[in-house]
Amino acid sequence: MVDITNEDVIVLDSHHPRPWLSDEQRQQMAELLLAQANGTELPYGAISKAAEKFNVSRKTASSIWNTMKNQIGEEQQINVKKKMAGIVGRKRFSLTEEMLTSIPLRDRTNLRDLANKLGVCASTVCRLVKKGSIRAHSNPMRPKLSPENQISRVIWILCMVQQPQVERGQPMFNDFFNFIHIDEKWFYMHQKTQRLYLHPNEANPHRTYQSKRHIIKVMFETAVARPSYNMLGQCTFDGKIGIFPFVEEVAAQRSSNNRSAGTLETKAITNVTKERMRDVLINHILPAIMSKWPPHRSKVIYIQQDNAKPHVTASDPLWILASRQNGFVFHLVQQPPNSPELNMLDLGFFRALQTLQHKERPNTILKLLQAVNKSFEEMQPKTLANVWHSFQYHMIEILKVRGNNNYTYPHVNKQMLESLGQLPLQVEVTQTLLDQARTWLHEQAMPQVQAATEVHATEVEAIEQVEAATEQEY
């Protein structure tokens, strides 16, 4: 039995009486009454004194005592907490999975339409989103893949896997230190819409343009490799080979307030042909690779590109002449069709680069070139290294869905793994997943797989012969 003193009791302010006691106050009153009780009997006036002490009506104290008497008679534990939860007050909206999934997707594009279909207010739906009961999702349009596309994607990824060199080792992806990814992208001088954060009294910026369809843009060819770090975590090679614009110098045909006739102006090349692609590849990208390539890396380099029609192929005569020079052996390879996520630049590098570029707000082509080049130089090597890691995790997800692109982009928290020293240089692939992918290939498309395997074996044999001859010569 607990003795309740005046100092232990939480007494309500007598000037502001409330009809409700907290659960702690009700328990204190119960202990006070229990200390005076003789079985189920109380001395005369005990209930009135308890009600006066806690500044509530005698009816409230009597109700608490009646609850206690029933529990004492049934030999139950004393519990006089309020039973109002879920009974009084506004009832909370309970959302079930069936209620949400039964609504057509066209009515789930914004919170207000979804609230109307659920029969609640928009603020309720907003709270459900914050709580996690409703998940916000940005639904992208992805390339449509044919069965042949899926097969080529799986074969491509399987060719990137290294078998373990030791017994009971785990298969893992290539380290990609002899791979370079190249791709093109249009960089626009202005965004059509731009998010800004202003003071309430600040005027909205006013931007105008002759036509949104004719915003000045320049195409850039970009080449990146995988960055290198030493044992101390210092970057020894940033992986940024170069970014090269498709522009030309054109003489002004007539005078204006800005320049006289005949002045050379920088103009964007809007018609990018195979000849221009070949010129950038041979005369700009290859020299940049040879000048920046780390001496400890292999000089047998694979340059990966997509399947755009203006791209130079490995059978191009001028490319064949330029692909072997200064001890370097360059191989031009085409990534699987409709597979932007298998190219480092499309996967994430261009998005990060464009974010930096739009901060410069250029207003001429020259300033646009400077903004893109500055953004390329300011890009942190760690950002590029993280995309190379994501590239490997994406290939695992593609294997899981048998070459399809209907998968959720993987998030592995690379920063946390790196801080713990657990971020792998080469991501491991389970042998079970590899066996399942190979089984699927044999079951679904044996003729195509055999033909592709023969081509790949021929390429590997040719590459090995070139590497052997290169080692003997140098």
C-alpha positions in Angstrom: 0.0 0.0 0.0 1.3 3.4 -1.0 0.9 6.5 1.2 -0.2 9.5 -0.8 0.8 12.8 0.8 -0.3 16.3 -0.2 3.1 16.9 -1.9 2.7 13.8 -4.1 -0.7 14.7 -5.4 -1.0 16.7 -8.6 -3.7 19.1 -7.8 -5.5 21.2 -10.5 -5.7 24.9 -10.2 -8.9 25.8 -8.3 -9.4 28.9 -10.3 -9.5 26.9 -13.6 -11.3 23.6 -12.7 -11.4 20.9 -15.4 -13.8 18.0 -15.5 -11.1 15.6 -16.7 -8.3 14.0 -14.8 -5.2 12.6 -16.4 -4.4 8.9 -16.1 -1.7 9.8 -13.6 -4.1 11.8 -11.5 -6.8 9.1 -11.6 -4.2 6.5 -10.5 -3.2 8.8 -7.6 -6.8 9.2 -6.5 -7.2 5.4 -6.7 -4.2 4.9 -4.4 -5.5 7.5 -2.0 -8.9 5.8 -1.7 -7.4 2.3 -1.6 -5.2 3.4 1.4 -8.3 4.3 3.3 -10.5 1.4 2.3 -11.3 -1.7 4.3 -12.0 -4.2 1.7 -14.7 -2.7 -0.5 -15.8 -0.2 2.2 -14.7 3.4 2.6 -15.0 5.6 5.7 -17.7 8.2 5.7 -16.7 11.4 3.6 -13.6 9.8 2.0 -15.0 10.2 -1.5 -15.9 13.9 -0.9 -12.5 14.7 0.5 -10.7 13.0 -2.4 -12.9 15.0 -4.9 -12.1 18.2 -3.1 -8.4 17.4 -3.0 -8.3 16.8 -6.8 -10.7 19.7 -7.5 -13.3 17.5 -9.3 -16.9 16.7 -8.7 -17.9 14.0 -6.2 -19.5 12.0 -9.1 -16.0 11.7 -10.8 -14.4 10.4 -7.6 -17.3 8.0 -7.0 -17.0 6.7 -10.5 -13.3 5.9 -9.9 -14.1 4.1 -6.7 -16.9 2.0 -8.3 -14.5 0.9 -10.9 -12.0 0.0 -8.2 -14.6 -2.0 -6.2 -15.5 -4.1 -9.2 -11.8 -4.9 -9.8 -11.2 -5.7 -6.1 -14.2 -8.0 -6.1 -13.0 -9.9 -9.2 -9.4 -9.8 -7.8 -8.1 -7.9 -10.8 -5.3 -5.4 -11.0 -6.4 -1.9 -10.2 -6.6 0.1 -13.5 -8.6 3.3 -13.6 -7.3 4.8 -16.8 -9.7 6.6 -19.0 -11.4 4.4 -21.7 -12.0 7.3 -24.1 -9.4 6.5 -26.7 -11.1 5.6 -30.0 -14.6 6.5 -28.6 -14.6 10.3 -28.3 -13.3 12.9 -30.6 -13.0 12.9 -34.4 -12.5 9.5 -35.8 -9.2 9.1 -37.8 -9.4 8.0 -41.5 -8.2 4.5 -42.0 -6.8 3.8 -45.4 -6.6 0.3 -46.8 -4.6 -1.0 -49.7 -7.8 -2.0 -51.6 -9.3 1.5 -51.2 -6.2 3.1 -52.8 -5.6 0.5 -55.6 -9.2 0.5 -56.7 -8.9 4.1 -57.8 -7.7 4.5 -61.4 -4.2 5.8 -61.9 -5.5 8.8 -63.9 -7.3 10.0 -60.7 -4.1 9.6 -58.6 -1.9 12.2 -60.3 -2.4 14.9 -57.6 -3.5 15.1 -54.0 -6.7 16.9 -54.6 -8.1 14.4 -57.1 -7.1 11.6 -54.9 -8.8 13.2 -51.9 -12.0 13.6 -53.8 -12.0 9.9 -54.8 -11.3 8.9 -51.2 -14.0 11.2 -49.8 -11.6 13.1 -47.5 -10.0 16.5 -47.5 -6.6 17.2 -49.2 -4.9 17.8 -45.9 -5.8 14.3 -44.8 -4.2 12.9 -47.9 -1.1 15.1 -47.3 -0.8 13.7 -43.7 -1.0 10.1 -45.1 1.8 10.9 -47.5 4.0 12.2 -44.7 3.1 9.2 -42.6 4.1 6.8 -45.4 0.7 5.3 -45.9 0.7 6.8 -49.5 3.9 6.7 -51.5 4.8 9.5 -53.9 6.2 8.1 -57.2 7.6 9.9 -60.3 6.7 7.5 -63.2 9.3 7.8 -66.0 8.8 6.8 -69.6 11.4 4.1 -70.4 12.4 2.6 -73.8 10.3 -0.2 -75.1 12.3 -3.4 -75.3 11.9 -6.2 -77.8 12.7 -9.8 -76.8 15.9 -9.4 -78.8 16.8 -6.3 -76.8 16.3 -8.1 -73.5 18.5 -11.0 -74.7 21.3 -8.6 -75.8 21.2 -6.8 -72.4 21.5 -10.0 -70.5 24.4 -11.3 -72.7 26.1 -7.9 -72.4 26.0 -8.0 -68.6 27.1 -11.6 -68.3 30.1 -10.7 -70.4 31.0 -8.0 -67.8 31.2 -10.6 -65.0 34.5 -12.0 -63.8 34.6 -15.5 -62.5 36.4 -16.0 -59.1 40.1 -16.6 -59.2 40.2 -18.5 -55.9 38.2 -21.5 -54.7 34.8 -20.6 -53.2 35.2 -17.1 -54.4 32.2 -15.0 -55.5 31.7 -13.8 -59.1 31.9 -10.0 -59.5 31.8 -7.4 -62.1 34.8 -6.1 -64.0 36.6 -3.2 -62.4 35.9 -1.1 -65.6 39.3 0.6 -65.3 39.9 0.1 -69.0 36.4 1.3 -70.1 35.5 4.8 -71.3 31.9 5.8 -71.9 31.1 8.5 -74.5 27.8 10.1 -75.3 26.2 13.3 -76.6 23.8 15.7 -75.0 22.1 19.0 -75.8 22.7 21.7 -73.3 20.2 24.5 -73.4 20.9 28.1 -72.6 17.8 28.5 -70.5 15.3 26.2 -68.7 11.7 26.6 -69.7 10.7 26.7 -66.1 13.0 27.3 -63.1 12.3 27.0 -59.4 13.4 30.0 -57.3 13.0 30.9 -53.6 12.1 34.6 -53.1 11.2 36.9 -50.3 7.4 37.6 -50.0 8.0 41.2 -50.9 10.4 40.5 -53.7 9.2 40.9 -57.3 9.0 37.8 -59.5 11.8 37.7 -62.1 10.6 38.3 -65.6 12.1 36.1 -68.4 11.2 36.4 -72.0 12.1 34.5 -75.2 11.0 34.7 -78.8 9.9 31.1 -78.9 10.4 28.3 -76.4 11.0 26.0 -79.4 14.1 28.0 -80.4 16.0 28.3 -77.2 19.7 28.3 -78.0 21.3 24.9 -77.5 24.7 23.3 -78.1 25.5 19.6 -78.4 28.5 18.3 -76.4 30.3 15.1 -76.7 31.5 13.8 -73.3 34.0 11.1 -72.4 34.5 9.8 -68.9 36.4 6.9 -67.2 36.4 5.5 -63.7 38.3 7.6 -61.2 41.2 6.1 -59.2 42.0 6.6 -55.5 45.2 5.6 -53.6 45.3 3.8 -50.3 44.9 7.1 -48.4 41.7 7.9 -50.2 43.3 10.6 -52.4 42.1 10.9 -56.0 44.9 10.1 -58.4 42.8 10.3 -61.6 39.5 12.1 -61.8 38.1 10.1 -64.7 37.1 13.2 -66.6 38.5 12.8 -70.2 36.9 15.8 -71.7 33.7 17.5 -73.0 33.8 18.8 -76.6 31.1 21.1 -78.1 29.9 20.9 -81.7 30.4 24.6 -82.7 31.9 26.5 -85.6 33.2 29.9 -86.3 31.1 31.8 -88.8 31.7 35.3 -90.2 28.8 37.8 -89.5 27.0 38.7 -92.7 25.9 42.2 -91.6 26.8 44.8 -89.0 24.9 45.2 -85.7 25.2 47.1 -82.5 27.2 44.2 -81.1 29.7 43.6 -83.9 30.6 44.7 -87.4 30.2 42.6 -90.6 32.8 39.9 -91.0 33.4 39.4 -87.3 33.8 35.7 -86.5 30.9 34.4 -84.3 30.6 31.1 -82.5 27.6 29.2 -83.8 26.1 25.9 -82.7 26.2 23.0 -85.2 22.6 21.7 -85.3 23.2 19.1 -88.0 25.7 16.6 -86.4 26.8 14.1 -89.0 29.0 11.0 -88.9 31.9 13.0 -90.3 31.7 15.5 -87.4 31.4 12.6 -84.9 34.4 10.9 -86.4 36.4 14.2 -86.2 35.6 14.7 -82.5 36.3 11.0 -81.7 39.6 10.8 -83.5 41.0 14.3 -83.2 39.8 15.3 -79.8 38.7 12.3 -77.6 41.6 10.0 -78.5 44.3 12.6 -77.9 42.7 13.6 -74.6 42.6 9.9 -73.5 46.3 9.4 -74.4 47.4 12.6 -72.5 45.3 12.0 -69.4 45.4 8.2 -69.1 47.2 6.9 -65.9 50.4 5.0 -66.7 49.5 2.1 -64.4 46.3 1.3 -66.3 46.0 -1.0 -69.3 46.5 0.6 -72.7 43.9 -1.7 -74.2 40.9 0.5 -73.8 37.2 -0.1 -74.7 35.2 3.0 -75.7 31.5 2.3 -75.2 28.8 4.3 -77.1 25.1 3.9 -77.9 23.6 3.0 -81.2 22.9 6.5 -82.6 23.0 6.5 -86.4 25.8 9.2 -86.8 28.1 7.2 -84.5 31.3 5.8 -86.0 31.4 2.0 -86.0 34.4 -0.3 -85.3 34.6 -1.1 -89.0 35.2 2.5 -90.1 38.5 2.6 -92.1 39.6 5.9 -90.5 38.8 4.7 -87.1 40.8 1.5 -87.6 43.9 3.6 -88.6 43.5 5.8 -85.5 42.7 3.0 -83.0 46.3 1.9 -82.6 48.9 4.6 -81.8 51.4 5.4 -79.1 51.1 1.9 -77.6 47.3 2.3 -77.1 44.8 -0.2 -78.6 41.3 1.3 -78.7 38.2 -0.9 -79.2 34.9 0.8 -80.2 31.9 -1.2 -78.8 28.2 -0.6 -79.0 26.1 -1.0 -75.9 22.8 -2.9 -76.2 20.0 -1.1 -78.0 17.5 1.0 -75.9 19.7 0.8 -72.8 20.6 4.3 -71.6 21.1 3.0 -68.0 24.0 1.0 -69.3 25.9 4.1 -70.1 27.5 6.1 -67.3 26.6 9.5 -68.8 22.9 8.8 -69.3 22.7 7.0 -65.9 23.5 10.0 -63.8 26.5 12.1 -64.9 24.7 14.3 -67.3 22.0 15.1 -64.8 24.5 16.2 -62.2 26.4 18.2 -64.8 23.3 20.0 -66.0 22.3 21.0 -62.5 25.7 22.8 -62.1 25.4 24.3 -65.6 22.0 25.9 -65.0 23.4 27.8 -62.0 25.5 30.0 -64.3 22.6 31.5 -66.3 24.5 32.3 -69.5 23.0 34.6 -72.2 25.4 33.9 -75.2 26.8 30.8 -76.8 30.3 31.6 -75.6 29.0 32.0 -72.0 27.1 28.7 -72.4 30.3 27.0 -73.5 32.1 28.5 -70.5 29.3 27.4 -68.1 29.3 23.8 -69.3 33.2 23.6 -69.2 33.2 25.2 -65.8 30.6 22.7 -64.5 32.5 19.8 -66.0 35.7 20.9 -64.2 33.9 21.5 -60.9 32.2 18.1 -61.0 33.6 16.2 -58.0 35.4 12.9 -58.9 33.4 11.3 -56.0 30.2 12.0 -57.9 31.5 10.2 -60.9 32.8 7.3 -58.8 29.3 6.9 -57.2 27.7 6.7 -60.6 30.1 3.9 -61.6 29.0 2.0 -58.5 25.3 2.6 -59.3 26.1 1.3 -62.8 27.1 -2.1 -61.4 24.0 -2.3 -59.1 21.8 -1.5 -62.1 23.2 -4.5 -64.0 22.3 -6.7 -61.1 18.7 -5.5 -61.2 18.5 -6.0 -65.0 19.6 -9.6 -64.5 16.9 -10.1 -61.9 14.2 -9.1 -64.4 15.8 -11.0 -67.3 16.9 -8.0 -69.3 13.8 -5.9 -68.9 13.8 -2.3 -67.6 10.8 -2.8 -65.3 12.7 -2.6 -62.1 13.1 -0.1 -59.2 16.3 1.8 -59.3 18.6 0.4 -56.5 19.6 2.6 -53.6 22.4 1.1 -51.5 23.4 4.1 -49.4 26.9 4.4 -50.8 28.0 7.1 -48.5 27.2 5.0 -45.4 29.0 2.0 -46.9 32.0 4.1 -47.7 32.2 5.6 -44.2 32.2 2.0 -42.8 34.8 0.9 -45.3 32.4 -1.6 -46.9 31.8 0.0 -50.3 33.2 -2.6 -52.8 35.3 -1.6 -55.8 33.8 -4.5 -57.7 30.2 -5.4 -56.9 29.7 -9.1 -56.3 27.0 -11.1 -58.2 25.5 -14.3 -56.7 26.2 -17.5 -58.6 22.5 -18.3 -58.3 21.5 -15.2 -60.2 24.0 -15.9 -62.9 22.8 -19.5 -63.3 19.2 -18.3 -63.5 20.1 -15.8 -66.2 22.0 -18.3 -68.3 19.1 -20.8 -67.9 16.6 -18.2 -69.1 18.8 -17.5 -72.1 19.0 -21.1 -73.1 15.3 -21.7 -72.7 14.0 -18.5 -74.4 16.4 -17.9 -77.3 18.9 -20.6 -78.0 19.5 -19.7 -81.7 20.1 -16.0 -80.9 22.3 -16.8 -77.9 24.4 -19.2 -80.0 24.9 -16.6 -82.7 25.7 -13.9 -80.2 28.1 -16.1 -78.3 30.0 -17.0 -81.4 30.4 -13.3 -82.3 31.5 -12.5 -78.8 34.0 -15.4 -78.8 35.4 -14.2 -82.0 35.8 -10.7 -80.6 37.4 -12.0 -77.5 39.9 -14.1 -79.4 40.8 -11.1 -81.7 41.2 -8.9 -78.6 43.5 -11.4 -77.0 45.6 -11.7 -80.1 45.9 -7.9 -80.3 46.9 -7.7 -76.6 49.5 -10.4 -77.1 51.0 -8.7 -80.1 51.0 -5.3 -78.3 52.8 -6.8 -75.3 55.5 -8.3 -77.5 55.9 -5.0 -79.4 56.1 -2.7 -76.4 
